């Protein structure tokens, strides 16, 4: 078994590479030229290739050389706020990069399976009365990032319909865990807590709106979900990936502070408050039916592991 992971040096990609090794697969992947390899330093036996996925001929040449059984397409620009400030790079990387991967998969032949990582942001603002969001919920992208993810999603569908590329589309909800960069809620809190423990900040945790409800899943469960879909998902179909339960942001704060090594108070800052819908939770019935997958790692363990990771940096 050969797997190929675009964006393997990233938060999710490194965990997926680790899982691939556990399954005794040959693990190949790309990393953006000049990017950090810190997330892969502990892994032996992975094959990392410097590659900019916007360069179509280079993508095609590498995949033709490796001939993977499964492709996991994770590479891209993943920050919605950044896409609003400077949309063109996000659209170029996410859309054209996906096009190049799908074109290469088409040339490899119908046996190659491609898992495309979309985003729950494709759903955009969701009515507050919707308890869980099913895959049939209308798409309503609210940023260039979300638009690019819808394009990735629909390109996967088109390549299945027109070229019989075994594309499986995934819409993951919030995932957290060790190795995640700053700019995401759990890591932003954890980095502050560690800085406070080291005496670098006053013992005040700055937060935004703690009443927001999101669907948080450990990244290690997320990559198991990707693996299960590569193995048992139906080509052309789209699957949500999440915990299926809503968690208030204040629960994340409480869970992290439980493991803090010094007393810390919480201060909500007005400039950190974003105007967004309060609830966004996945329906995961479809992936459960298709693969039997379900999340296993408890939130308490995830939050402790995030803090341990930040203390090691």
N, C-alpha and C positions, 0 to 999 in steps of 0.2 A: 504494500500500500504506500503510495506517494501522495503527500498533501503539499499544497502550495498556498502560502498565506501572504497576501499583500498587506503592507503595513505591519510586518511581524515584530518590529522593534517597539511598537506602541503598547499601551496599557492592555487592551484586549488581545492583540496579536501575540504578545509574549505568553499570556496564559494559555492561549490556544496552542501555541508551539509546545508548551509544557505538556498539555493534554495529549498532543499527537505523539510525543515521545513515550508517554505512559501506555499508549495503545500500540507501541512498537512500530509506528509508521516512520517512513523516511520523511523528514520535515525540511521543506525548502520555503524560502520566502524572500520578500523584498523589504528594504529599508531605504528611506529617502536619503540621498547622498548628503553626508555631513551631519546627519542626525545622531543622537546619542544611542549607544548600544547597551546602556546600563541595564535595561530590563532583560537582556538576553545573556548577561555575563555568567550567570549560574547554570546555563544550559549547555550541555555537551552533545555534540552530534547534529546540531541544526546547521543548515546551509543558508547563509545570509548573502543576498546579492543587492548591491547598491543599485537602485533603479527609481527613476522618476516616471510614474505611471502615465503621465501626460505624453510621454514619448512612445508613440504607438509601435514603431518598428522594433524598439528595444524590448518592449513587452512581448511582442510576438516572437522574437528570436529566443528569449529566455524560456518562455513556455513551450516552444517547439523543441527546445533542447531537453527540458526536464520531463515533459509529458506526464503531468500529474494525473492521478485518478480523481482527486477532489481539489477544487480551488475555493478558498475562502477569501472573498474580496472585502477587506476591512479598511484599506488605505483611503485616506481622504482628509479633508478639512472638516473638523467636527465641532467647531465653536459657532453657534448661531449668532452671538453678539458680534464676532469678528466678521461674519458674512454680511451683516448690516452695514458695517463701517467700510468694507472693501469687498464687494460681492464678486467681482470678476475672478479672482483666484479660486474662490470656493466653487463657482460654477465650472470653471475649467478643470480643476482637479477631480471633483466628484463626478461630473457628467462625462467628460472626455476620458478620464481614467477608466470608468466603468465600460464605456464603449470599447476601449482597447482590450480590456480583459474579455469581454463577451465575443469580440471578433476573433481573438486568439483561441478561445474555447471552441468557437464554431469550426475553426480550421483543425483543431485537434480531433474533432469527431464526436459522435453522439454518446460515447461512453463516459465522457468527462462531465462531472457534476460540479455546478457552481453555486455556492451559497453567497448571496448578496446581502450585506448588512445595511438595511435602511435605517429608519428611525421612527419612534413614536411621534416625533415632531411633524410627520406627514399629516397627522390628524388635526393639527393646529388647535384652535380654541374649541373645546368640547362643552356642550351644554351641561350645566351643573347637576341636572337630575340624572345624568347617565352614570350609573354605578361602575360599570366596567365597559371598556371599549372593545367591540368585536372588530374583526378584520373587514367587515362589511360597512363600517361607519364611514361616512363621506370624508374624503381627503380635503384638507383646507390649510395648505401650507402658509405660514405667516412670516417667513424669512427666506432670503436666498438660499440659506443652508437647507431649510425644509423643502424648498422647490427642487433643489438638486437631489435630495433623497427620493422625492416622488419620481423624478426623471430616472434615477437608478432603478427604482422599483419597476416602473413601466417598461424600461428597456429590457429588463430581465424577462418580463412577460412577452414582449414582442419577439425576442430572440428564441423563446420557447415556441411561440406560435408559428413563426416564419422559418426558423432554421433548426428547430428541434434541439436547441441547446438546453441541457438539463439544468435550467436555472431555478433556484429555490429562493424566494424573496422572504426576508425576515424584517420585522419591525420591532426592534428591541426597545423596551422602556428603560428608565434610569438604571444604570448598573454602576456599582461602587465596589471598591476593594483596594488591596495593596497595589502599588505602582501607578495609581491614577495621578494625573498632573493637577496642578492648581487650575482654578476656573470652574470647578464643580463643587456642589454644596458640601459633601462630606469631607473632601480633602481641604477645602477652605477652612472649615471648622477645625479639622485635625491639625493643620499647619499652625493655626493660631494657638491651639492648646499646647503644642510642643514648644512654640516660641515662648509662651508664658512659663512653662516648666523650666526653660533655660534662662529665665530672667530677662528675655529680650523684649517683652511686652508687659504692660500693666495687666493684672489678673482680671481682665474684662473681655469676655468673648463677644465680638460684634456680629450681629446677625441681621437678616432681613425679616420678612414675614414668616413667623413660625407656624401659622395656621394652614399653610399650603399642604395639600395631600398629594403625594406622588407614589409611584410603584417602584420600590427599590429592590434590586436583586444583586446578590454577590456575583462578581464577574466570573468566578470559577463555575458557578451554576450556568451563567450565560454561555460560556464556551462549551459546556456540556450540551446545552441546547442547540448550538450550531452543529456540533458533532452529530447529535441525534437526527437533525434534519438532513444533513449530508447523507446519512445512512438510510433513513426511512421516510424522509419528506417526499411529497409528491411534486414532480417537476411542474413548473408554471404556477404553483400555488404560493400564497403569501401567508405567513404565520406571525402572530404576535409572540413576543418573548418577554416574560416578566414574572413577577411573583403572584399576580392576581389579587393582591391585597393592598389597601391604601395605608400609607404611613405618614403621619404628620411630621413636618420638619422638626418640631419640638421633641419628637421621640428620638431623632438622630442626635440632637444636642444632648438630651438626657443620657442617652446610651454612651456617648463619647465622654461626657463629664464624669460618668461613673468610674471611668478608668484613669481620670486625670490624677497626677501625682501631687498637685497643689490645689487649694481652694480657688475656684473661679466663679465669678458672677456673670450673668448674661445681660447684654445691653443691645436692644434693638435700635439700629440706626436708620433714620429716614432715607438716607441716600442708598442704602442697600436694599430697600423695598422695591420690588419689580411689580408692575401691573400685569397680572396673569390670572388665569382661571385657577380656582382653588383646588380642583380635583382632577386627576388624570391617572386612571388605573386600568390595567390590561385585563381583558378576558383571555385566558390561556387554555380554554377548552379545546381549541382546534389542535394545538401542538400536543396536548396530552393524548387526544384520540389517535393522532398520527404516529406518535413515537413512544408514548408512555413517559416522556420526560416530565419532571417536576422539580422545582427548586428544593434544595436540601440543607443549605448552610444557613443557620439562624442569624438574624440581624445582629445579635449581641456578639457573635464570633466575628462577623464582618467588621464591625466597628472597632473591636479590639485589634484586629489585624491591621486595620488602616493606621491606627495610632502607633503600633509597633513599627510599621513600615516608615512612618514619618520620623520616628525617633532614630531610625537607622540612617537617615539621610544627612 
